[in-house]
């Protein structure tokens, strides 16, 4: 299968690059990234619903338009009945598509650069995060998110940029972090989810920092805070329609579509079971993560928990009214590109954990993208 072959070749290149230093290593790493982007660039409109739904129509509209204003006013019929207008999409994404499409006038090249905008931030964060092998972090991305990026295109660019937001926030470079958050918002409105993520991290980090200063003299400890944060997420999903009404009343009607628009949550045990191995990994390595930073263990547990919680938006079909709500989970999934490799490096029983992790990634990828057909990226076909 073409995806597994590309993942394998890209991973081998990342591993091979570790034999070199500086420029040679960088060249090989760039080649490994480019292979992932070449595959994405060569897909036709049937690979990923949104590829034919808006990406390729946007590219063709940009190529054929006389100027940017003409491009914004361009429209097409999607799915045989729904009219789409370029101006309805986020301005950052439309400017990006217009620029690369006008310069290169090629669907392949435009799709290549869109994928590069998704993969490059992830590569950058993993490369500049100490104590993790780059190849393993990228492999986690490949199995958990690559197919997803071929469909949820705008949100995937946004998600990758938000990964930069989290990276710089954890480094306490708050100004750069917020700049990337603003840029991400211009690519997709779901960037507001990152405010929740950095907020959770900040609370946990604050609790741990002050525990060191005050000798653990807190009214409540960080573990209680973690339980409360997870509990709030559960309450949110269970009482989703109440929150929809609140969002609507305070001027956030545009986000209601992400929360099902008034439908009822359908509990899905499968969505919990197939993520339990991920939860096991972060719980099992809780103390090991804290060797890197005290706040990491609890933060990673909350991230996987919220991945599980938001997966309930999918219900029992992974399609329908809450489909977009389930997609929020990608913002929590991406933290696994850090937590899983760190578990192998600083955790116990590394050989067992390595076999367990690779097995889980393969099974997850097969179940979601092959068996369940999520994101409609199979079978793969060329332009």
C-alpha positions as CSV (number, residue, x, y, z in Angstrom):
1,X,0.0,0.0,0.0
2,X,1.3,3.4,-1.1
3,X,0.9,5.1,2.3
4,X,2.8,2.4,4.3
5,X,5.6,2.5,1.6
6,X,5.9,6.3,1.9
7,X,5.9,6.2,5.7
8,X,8.6,3.5,5.6
9,X,10.9,5.3,3.2
10,X,10.4,8.6,5.0
11,X,11.2,7.0,8.4
12,X,14.3,5.2,7.0
13,X,15.6,8.6,5.8
14,X,15.0,10.2,9.2
15,X,16.9,7.3,10.8
16,X,19.7,7.4,8.2
17,X,20.1,11.2,8.8
18,X,21.1,10.6,12.4
19,X,24.5,9.3,11.1
20,X,25.4,12.8,9.9
21,X,25.7,16.2,11.3
22,X,24.6,19.7,10.3
23,X,24.1,20.3,6.6
24,X,24.1,16.7,5.4
25,X,21.7,15.7,8.1
26,X,19.4,18.6,7.2
27,X,19.4,17.7,3.5
28,X,18.3,14.1,4.3
29,X,15.6,15.3,6.7
30,X,14.2,17.7,4.1
31,X,14.1,14.8,1.6
32,X,12.1,12.7,4.2
33,X,9.7,15.6,4.6
34,X,9.4,16.2,0.9
35,X,8.4,12.5,0.2
36,X,5.4,13.0,2.5
37,X,4.5,16.2,0.6
38,X,5.0,14.7,-2.8
39,X,2.5,11.9,-2.1
40,X,-0.1,14.5,-0.9
41,X,0.6,16.7,-3.9
42,X,0.0,13.9,-6.4
43,X,-3.4,12.9,-5.2
44,X,-6.5,13.5,-7.2
45,X,-9.8,15.1,-6.0
46,X,-11.2,11.8,-4.7
47,X,-8.5,11.3,-2.1
48,X,-9.9,13.2,0.9
49,X,-13.4,14.6,0.7
50,X,-12.2,18.2,1.1
51,X,-9.6,17.8,-1.6
52,X,-12.3,17.8,-4.3
53,X,-14.8,19.7,-2.1
54,X,-12.8,22.9,-1.9
55,X,-9.0,22.6,-2.2
56,X,-8.7,21.8,-5.9
57,X,-11.6,24.2,-6.8
58,X,-9.8,26.9,-5.0
59,X,-6.6,26.1,-6.8
60,X,-8.3,26.2,-10.2
61,X,-10.2,29.4,-9.3
62,X,-6.9,31.0,-8.4
63,X,-5.2,29.9,-11.6
64,X,-8.0,31.1,-13.8
65,X,-8.8,34.4,-12.0
66,X,-7.7,37.8,-13.3
67,X,-6.9,39.2,-9.9
68,X,-7.4,38.6,-6.2
69,X,-10.7,40.3,-6.1
70,X,-11.9,38.1,-9.0
71,X,-10.6,35.1,-7.1
72,X,-12.6,36.0,-4.0
73,X,-15.8,36.2,-6.0
74,X,-15.3,32.9,-7.7
75,X,-17.7,30.0,-6.9
76,X,-18.4,26.4,-7.7
77,X,-20.9,23.7,-6.9
78,X,-19.7,21.2,-4.3
79,X,-21.2,17.7,-3.8
80,X,-23.6,18.4,-6.7
81,X,-25.8,20.8,-4.9
82,X,-24.0,23.2,-2.5
83,X,-22.6,26.5,-3.9
84,X,-19.2,27.5,-2.5
85,X,-17.7,31.0,-2.8
86,X,-14.0,31.6,-2.2
87,X,-14.7,34.5,0.1
88,X,-16.4,32.3,2.6
89,X,-13.0,30.7,3.5
90,X,-10.5,32.1,6.0
91,X,-8.5,35.0,4.5
92,X,-5.1,33.5,5.5
93,X,-5.8,30.3,3.6
94,X,-7.2,32.0,0.5
95,X,-4.2,34.3,0.3
96,X,-1.9,31.3,0.6
97,X,-3.7,29.3,-2.1
98,X,-3.9,32.3,-4.4
99,X,-0.2,33.0,-4.1
100,X,1.2,29.5,-4.7
101,X,-1.4,28.8,-7.4
102,X,-0.6,32.0,-9.3
103,X,3.1,31.5,-9.1
104,X,3.3,27.8,-10.0
105,X,-0.1,27.3,-11.9
106,X,0.0,23.6,-10.9
107,X,-2.4,21.6,-8.8
108,X,0.4,19.2,-7.9
109,X,2.7,22.0,-6.7
110,X,0.0,23.8,-4.9
111,X,-1.1,20.7,-3.0
112,X,2.6,20.0,-2.3
113,X,3.0,23.3,-0.6
114,X,-0.2,23.0,1.3
115,X,1.1,19.7,2.7
116,X,4.5,21.3,3.4
117,X,2.7,23.9,5.5
118,X,1.2,21.0,7.5
119,X,4.3,18.8,7.9
120,X,7.0,21.5,8.3
121,X,5.8,22.9,11.7
122,X,5.5,19.4,13.1
123,X,9.0,18.6,11.9
124,X,10.3,21.8,13.3
125,X,8.9,21.2,16.8
126,X,10.1,17.6,16.9
127,X,13.6,18.5,15.7
128,X,13.9,21.2,18.4
129,X,12.5,19.1,21.2
130,X,15.3,17.5,23.2
131,X,15.5,13.8,24.2
132,X,13.2,12.4,21.4
133,X,14.2,10.7,18.2
134,X,12.9,12.8,15.3
135,X,12.1,9.7,13.2
136,X,9.8,8.3,15.9
137,X,7.9,11.5,16.4
138,X,7.3,11.8,12.6
139,X,6.2,8.2,12.5
140,X,3.6,8.9,15.1
141,X,2.4,11.8,13.0
142,X,2.3,9.6,9.9
143,X,0.1,6.9,11.5
144,X,-2.2,9.1,13.6
145,X,-2.6,12.2,11.4
146,X,-1.2,12.0,7.9
147,X,-4.3,10.6,6.3
148,X,-6.3,13.0,8.2
149,X,-4.4,15.9,6.8
150,X,-5.3,14.9,3.2
151,X,-9.0,15.7,4.1
152,X,-9.1,18.3,6.9
153,X,-6.9,20.6,5.0
154,X,-7.5,24.0,6.5
155,X,-7.8,22.6,10.0
156,X,-4.6,20.6,9.5
157,X,-2.6,23.7,8.6
158,X,-4.1,25.4,11.6
159,X,-3.4,22.4,13.9
160,X,0.2,22.3,12.8
161,X,0.6,26.0,13.4
162,X,-1.0,25.6,16.8
163,X,1.6,22.9,17.6
164,X,4.1,25.8,17.2
165,X,1.9,27.8,19.6
166,X,2.2,25.1,22.2
167,X,5.9,24.6,21.6
168,X,6.8,28.2,22.2
169,X,4.3,28.5,25.0
170,X,6.1,25.6,26.8
171,X,9.4,27.5,26.2
172,X,7.8,30.6,27.8
173,X,8.2,32.5,24.6
174,X,4.7,33.9,24.9
175,X,4.9,36.7,22.3
176,X,6.0,34.3,19.5
177,X,3.4,31.8,20.6
178,X,0.6,34.3,20.4
179,X,1.8,35.5,17.0
180,X,1.5,31.9,15.7
181,X,-1.9,31.6,17.2
182,X,-3.1,34.7,15.4
183,X,-1.7,33.3,12.1
184,X,-3.3,29.9,12.8
185,X,-6.7,31.6,13.3
186,X,-6.5,33.2,9.9
187,X,-6.2,29.7,8.4
188,X,-9.1,28.1,10.4
189,X,-11.3,29.4,13.2
190,X,-10.8,26.2,15.2
191,X,-7.5,27.7,16.4
192,X,-9.5,28.9,19.4
193,X,-9.2,25.3,20.7
194,X,-5.5,26.0,21.3
195,X,-6.4,28.6,23.9
196,X,-7.9,25.7,25.9
197,X,-4.7,23.6,25.5
198,X,-2.2,26.3,26.5
199,X,-4.6,27.2,29.3
200,X,-4.6,23.7,30.7
201,X,-0.8,23.5,30.4
202,X,-0.4,26.9,32.2
203,X,-2.6,25.8,35.1
204,X,-0.7,22.6,35.6
205,X,2.7,24.3,35.2
206,X,1.7,27.0,37.7
207,X,0.6,24.4,40.2
208,X,4.0,22.6,39.9
209,X,6.1,25.8,39.9
210,X,4.4,27.1,43.1
211,X,4.5,23.6,44.7
212,X,8.3,23.9,44.5
213,X,8.3,27.4,45.9
214,X,5.8,26.8,48.7
215,X,6.7,23.2,49.7
216,X,3.5,21.7,48.3
217,X,1.2,24.0,50.5
218,X,-1.8,24.2,48.2
219,X,-5.5,24.1,49.0
220,X,-5.7,21.5,46.2
221,X,-2.9,19.7,44.4
222,X,-2.3,19.4,40.7
223,X,-3.8,15.9,40.5
224,X,-7.1,17.2,41.8
225,X,-6.9,20.0,39.2
226,X,-6.3,17.3,36.5
227,X,-9.4,15.4,37.6
228,X,-11.5,18.6,37.6
229,X,-10.3,19.5,34.1
230,X,-11.1,16.1,32.7
231,X,-14.5,16.2,34.6
232,X,-15.3,19.5,32.9
233,X,-14.7,18.0,29.5
234,X,-17.0,15.1,30.3
235,X,-19.7,17.5,31.6
236,X,-19.3,19.6,28.4
237,X,-20.0,16.6,26.1
238,X,-22.9,15.3,28.2
239,X,-24.5,18.7,28.3
240,X,-23.5,19.8,24.8
241,X,-26.8,21.4,23.8
242,X,-26.7,23.7,26.9
243,X,-23.2,24.9,25.8
244,X,-24.5,25.4,22.2
245,X,-27.2,27.7,23.6
246,X,-24.6,29.7,25.6
247,X,-22.3,30.0,22.6
248,X,-25.2,31.2,20.4
249,X,-26.3,33.8,23.0
250,X,-22.8,35.4,23.3
251,X,-22.1,35.7,19.6
252,X,-20.3,32.5,18.7
253,X,-22.9,31.1,16.3
254,X,-20.2,30.2,13.7
255,X,-18.9,27.5,16.1
256,X,-22.2,25.7,16.6
257,X,-21.7,23.6,13.5
258,X,-18.6,22.1,15.2
259,X,-20.8,21.0,18.1
260,X,-23.6,19.2,16.2
261,X,-26.2,22.0,15.9
262,X,-28.6,20.5,18.4
263,X,-28.3,16.8,17.8
264,X,-27.8,14.4,20.6
265,X,-24.5,12.7,21.5
266,X,-24.5,9.0,20.8
267,X,-22.2,7.2,23.2
268,X,-19.6,5.0,21.4
269,X,-17.6,2.5,23.4
270,X,-15.4,1.7,20.4
271,X,-14.1,5.3,20.4
272,X,-12.9,4.7,23.9
273,X,-11.5,1.2,23.5
274,X,-9.3,2.0,20.5
275,X,-7.7,4.9,22.4
276,X,-7.1,3.1,25.7
277,X,-3.6,2.0,24.6
278,X,-2.7,5.6,24.2
279,X,-4.0,6.4,27.6
280,X,-2.1,3.4,29.0
281,X,1.2,4.7,27.5
282,X,0.9,8.1,29.1
283,X,-0.3,6.8,32.5
284,X,2.4,4.1,32.5
285,X,5.1,6.7,31.9
286,X,3.6,9.4,34.1
287,X,6.6,9.5,36.5
288,X,9.1,9.1,33.7
289,X,7.7,12.2,31.9
290,X,8.3,14.2,35.0
291,X,12.0,13.6,34.7
292,X,11.8,15.9,31.7
293,X,9.4,18.4,33.3
294,X,7.1,18.1,36.3
295,X,4.0,19.2,34.5
296,X,4.4,16.9,31.5
297,X,2.9,13.7,32.8
298,X,-0.4,15.1,33.9
299,X,-0.6,17.3,30.8
300,X,-0.2,14.3,28.5
301,X,-2.9,12.4,30.4
302,X,-5.3,15.2,30.0
303,X,-4.6,15.6,26.3
304,X,-5.3,11.9,25.7
305,X,-8.4,12.1,27.9
306,X,-9.7,15.0,25.9
307,X,-9.0,13.1,22.7
308,X,-11.2,10.3,24.0
309,X,-13.9,12.8,25.2
310,X,-14.1,14.7,21.9
311,X,-14.2,11.4,20.0
312,X,-17.7,10.9,21.4
313,X,-18.8,13.6,19.0
314,X,-18.4,11.0,16.2
315,X,-21.1,8.8,17.8
316,X,-21.4,5.3,16.3
317,X,-21.0,6.2,12.7
318,X,-18.1,8.8,12.6
319,X,-20.3,10.8,10.2
320,X,-23.3,13.2,10.6
321,X,-24.1,16.2,12.7
322,X,-21.2,15.9,15.2
323,X,-18.5,15.0,12.7
324,X,-16.9,18.4,13.0
325,X,-16.9,18.2,16.8
326,X,-15.0,14.9,16.6
327,X,-12.4,16.6,14.5
328,X,-11.5,18.9,17.4
329,X,-9.7,15.8,18.7
330,X,-6.8,16.4,16.2
331,X,-5.6,19.3,18.4
332,X,-5.1,16.8,21.2
333,X,-3.8,14.0,19.1
334,X,-0.8,16.0,17.8
335,X,0.6,16.1,21.4
336,X,1.2,12.3,21.0
337,X,4.0,13.1,18.6
338,X,5.8,14.3,21.7
339,X,4.5,12.0,24.4
340,X,4.9,8.7,22.7
341,X,8.6,9.1,21.7
342,X,9.4,10.6,25.1
343,X,7.8,7.5,26.7
344,X,10.3,5.3,24.8
345,X,13.3,7.5,25.7
346,X,12.8,8.1,29.4
347,X,10.3,5.3,30.3
348,X,10.9,1.8,31.6
349,X,10.9,-1.5,29.6
350,X,11.8,0.4,26.4
351,X,11.8,-2.7,24.1
352,X,8.4,-3.7,25.2
353,X,7.1,-0.2,24.9
354,X,8.6,0.2,21.4
355,X,6.9,-3.0,20.2
356,X,3.6,-2.0,21.9
357,X,3.7,1.5,20.4
358,X,4.4,0.4,16.8
359,X,1.8,-2.3,17.0
360,X,-0.8,0.2,18.3
361,X,0.0,2.8,15.6
362,X,-0.4,0.1,12.8
363,X,-3.7,-1.2,14.3
364,X,-5.0,2.4,14.8
365,X,-4.1,3.4,11.3
366,X,-5.7,0.3,9.8
367,X,-8.9,0.5,11.8
368,X,-9.5,4.2,11.2
369,X,-8.3,4.9,7.7
370,X,-8.6,1.5,6.0
371,X,-11.4,-0.4,7.8
372,X,-13.6,2.5,8.8
373,X,-12.7,4.7,5.8
374,X,-12.4,7.8,7.9
375,X,-11.4,10.9,5.8
376,X,-11.9,8.9,2.6
377,X,-8.3,8.7,1.7
378,X,-8.4,5.1,0.4
379,X,-8.0,4.0,-2.3
380,X,-5.2,6.4,-3.3
381,X,-5.2,7.6,-6.9
382,X,-3.1,10.1,-8.8
383,X,-4.1,13.4,-10.4
